[in-house]
Amino acid sequence: MDQARGVSGESTYRLGVTPTLGPYLLPRVLPSLHHRFENLRLYVREAIPAQLGSDVKSAVHDVVLTTLPLQSDELEVSPLFRESLKLALPLEHPLAEKRTILGEDLVGEAVLTIDEQHLYHRQISALCESLGATVNRDYEGTSLDTLRQMVVMGMGITFLPALYVASEINDSDTLRVADVAGVSMSRDHALAWRRRSPARVFFRQLADAIRTIANEQFEGEVTLL
């Protein structure tokens, strides 16, 4: 048992997480973290990445699990892993019948995404621009679940994070999830805390543990950074 490493007695920390990652990563990670650090307690609160960065600097959170980029001289940032993105299509979409979907197949396609307050919106917009697709601004979701439901209803196509797909989508879902051949689609995640935090040594151990557990739980969908 690793309870002696970094956590002595009962230690409680406030963890901030982004809503497009935390709900799909933490359920697969927390049981193993509890096994490694049995005295660790985490109060979890969701916020968009920009808010997480501000809140950890102002000590609203002790540590944050967020999507990169995150740059600040006040923070120590430990990159964790790169998560692949998947293309989600309605079953009636012409591309859903293709065995292999290419980047050129998406030229001119209108892509659904979540509202622009999320970093994920900007990341998907950049991906669409690189593929020659466009962002459908008429229908923006408030969550990944909303995006998925709009795809199921035939309102368009979207990109979904691999951890969300692994957590929430199964064979009974009425949509096609696919990779885009020859196109690198991903986003990077990190753990960050204040450089002068009294718990900074433990947070480095926590980052190592999350990195290892995520690699075990999502083999093939994440790449360690």
MOMOSUL-V55996 format. One record per residue. N is the residue number from 1. RES is the residue in three letters. SS is DSSP state (alpha for helix, beta for strand, coil for the rest). PSI is psi as a letter, one per 40 degrees, with the letter a starting at -180 (NA if undefined). Layout:
((N:RES:SS:PSI) (N:RES:SS:PSI))
This chain:
((1:MET:coil:h) (2:ASP:coil:e) (3:GLN:coil:d) (4:ALA:coil:e) (5:ARG:coil:h) (6:GLY:coil:d) (7:VAL:coil:h) (8:SER:coil:h) (9:GLY:coil:a) (10:GLU:coil:h) (11:SER:beta:h) (12:THR:beta:h) (13:TYR:beta:i) (14:ARG:beta:h) (15:LEU:beta:h) (16:GLY:beta:h) (17:VAL:beta:i) (18:THR:coil:h) (19:PRO:coil:e) (20:THR:coil:e) (21:LEU:coil:d) (22:GLY:alpha:d) (23:PRO:alpha:e) (24:TYR:alpha:d) (25:LEU:alpha:d) (26:LEU:alpha:d) (27:PRO:alpha:d) (28:ARG:alpha:e) (29:VAL:alpha:d) (30:LEU:alpha:d) (31:PRO:alpha:d) (32:SER:alpha:d) (33:LEU:alpha:d) (34:HIS:alpha:d) (35:HIS:alpha:d) (36:ARG:alpha:d) (37:PHE:coil:g) (38:GLU:coil:e) (39:ASN:coil:e) (40:LEU:beta:h) (41:ARG:beta:h) (42:LEU:beta:h) (43:TYR:beta:h) (44:VAL:beta:h) (45:ARG:beta:h) (46:GLU:beta:i) (47:ALA:coil:i) (48:ILE:coil:i) (49:PRO:alpha:d) (50:ALA:alpha:d) (51:GLN:alpha:d) (52:LEU:alpha:d) (53:GLY:alpha:d) (54:SER:alpha:d) (55:ASP:alpha:d) (56:VAL:alpha:d) (57:LYS:alpha:d) (58:SER:coil:e) (59:ALA:coil:e) (60:VAL:coil:d) (61:HIS:coil:i) (62:ASP:coil:d) (63:VAL:beta:i) (64:VAL:beta:i) (65:LEU:beta:h) (66:THR:beta:i) (67:THR:beta:h) (68:LEU:coil:i) (69:PRO:coil:i) (70:LEU:coil:h) (71:GLN:coil:h) (72:SER:coil:h) (73:ASP:coil:e) (74:GLU:coil:e) (75:LEU:beta:i) (76:GLU:beta:h) (77:VAL:beta:h) (78:SER:beta:h) (79:PRO:beta:h) (80:LEU:beta:c) (81:PHE:beta:i) (82:ARG:beta:h) (83:GLU:beta:h) (84:SER:beta:i) (85:LEU:beta:i) (86:LYS:beta:i) (87:LEU:beta:h) (88:ALA:beta:h) (89:LEU:beta:i) (90:PRO:beta:i) (91:LEU:coil:d) (92:GLU:coil:e) (93:HIS:coil:h) (94:PRO:alpha:d) (95:LEU:alpha:e) (96:ALA:alpha:d) (97:GLU:alpha:e) (98:LYS:coil:h) (99:ARG:coil:d) (100:THR:coil:h) (101:ILE:coil:h) (102:LEU:beta:i) (103:GLY:alpha:d) (104:GLU:alpha:d) (105:ASP:alpha:d) (106:LEU:alpha:e) (107:VAL:coil:h) (108:GLY:coil:e) (109:GLU:coil:i) (110:ALA:beta:h) (111:VAL:beta:h) (112:LEU:beta:i) (113:THR:beta:i) (114:ILE:beta:i) (115:ASP:coil:i) (116:GLU:coil:e) (117:GLN:coil:e) (118:HIS:coil:i) (119:LEU:alpha:d) (120:TYR:alpha:d) (121:HIS:alpha:d) (122:ARG:alpha:d) (123:GLN:alpha:d) (124:ILE:alpha:d) (125:SER:alpha:d) (126:ALA:alpha:d) (127:LEU:alpha:d) (128:CYS:alpha:d) (129:GLU:alpha:d) (130:SER:alpha:d) (131:LEU:alpha:e) (132:GLY:coil:e) (133:ALA:coil:i) (134:THR:beta:i) (135:VAL:beta:h) (136:ASN:beta:h) (137:ARG:beta:e) (138:ASP:beta:d) (139:TYR:beta:g) (140:GLU:beta:h) (141:GLY:beta:i) (142:THR:coil:e) (143:SER:coil:i) (144:LEU:alpha:d) (145:ASP:alpha:d) (146:THR:alpha:d) (147:LEU:alpha:d) (148:ARG:alpha:d) (149:GLN:alpha:d) (150:MET:alpha:d) (151:VAL:alpha:d) (152:VAL:alpha:d) (153:MET:coil:e) (154:GLY:coil:f) (155:MET:coil:e) (156:GLY:coil:a) (157:ILE:beta:i) (158:THR:beta:i) (159:PHE:beta:h) (160:LEU:beta:i) (161:PRO:beta:i) (162:ALA:alpha:d) (163:LEU:alpha:d) (164:TYR:alpha:d) (165:VAL:alpha:d) (166:ALA:alpha:d) (167:SER:alpha:d) (168:GLU:alpha:e) (169:ILE:coil:h) (170:ASN:coil:a) (171:ASP:coil:e) (172:SER:coil:e) (173:ASP:coil:i) (174:THR:coil:f) (175:LEU:beta:i) (176:ARG:beta:h) (177:VAL:beta:h) (178:ALA:beta:i) (179:ASP:coil:i) (180:VAL:coil:h) (181:ALA:beta:h) (182:GLY:coil:e) (183:VAL:coil:h) (184:SER:coil:h) (185:MET:coil:h) (186:SER:beta:i) (187:ARG:beta:i) (188:ASP:beta:i) (189:HIS:beta:i) (190:ALA:beta:i) (191:LEU:beta:h) (192:ALA:beta:i) (193:TRP:beta:i) (194:ARG:beta:h) (195:ARG:coil:d) (196:ARG:coil:e) (197:SER:coil:h) (198:PRO:coil:d) (199:ALA:coil:e) (200:ARG:alpha:d) (201:VAL:alpha:d) (202:PHE:alpha:d) (203:PHE:alpha:d) (204:ARG:alpha:d) (205:GLN:alpha:d) (206:LEU:alpha:d) (207:ALA:alpha:d) (208:ASP:alpha:d) (209:ALA:alpha:d) (210:ILE:alpha:d) (211:ARG:alpha:d) (212:THR:alpha:d) (213:ILE:alpha:d) (214:ALA:alpha:d) (215:ASN:alpha:d) (216:GLU:alpha:d) (217:GLN:alpha:d) (218:PHE:coil:f) (219:GLU:beta:h) (220:GLY:coil:e) (221:GLU:coil:e) (222:VAL:beta:i) (223:THR:beta:h) (224:LEU:beta:i) (225:LEU:coil:NA))
